[in-house]
Amino acid sequence: MPSASIITDVFEKTGRAMAEQWGLTRYKFLAMPHPIANLTESELDQRAREMVPQVVRLLLDGQE
């Protein structure tokens, strides 16, 4: 099933390390600016809207 993993940018190294540990060295994930915990619902919605093109692209391209 197609999916898109999204993390915040400060966890990119961790995300890459986890993917490599699972044997998925070329695993594609998306990163958004950190932090998100202090954002209002409206601000978080805006960030999500901004990421939609990237999410769609990843879903269409897949994990080649």
C-alpha positions, 0 to 999 in steps of 0.5 A: 500500500502506498504511503508517505513517511513525514518527519521533522528536519531535526530527525533526518539523520535518525530516519536515515539510520533507521531505514538503513538498519531495516535494510532500506538504504534508499528509503524516501521520506519527507521532512518538514521544519521543526518544531511542530508541537508549538504550532496552532492547528491553523499553522500545522494545517498550513504546513500540511497543505504546503507539503501536499505536492511532495506527498503526491509526488512520493506516492506516485513515484513510490520507493524505487 
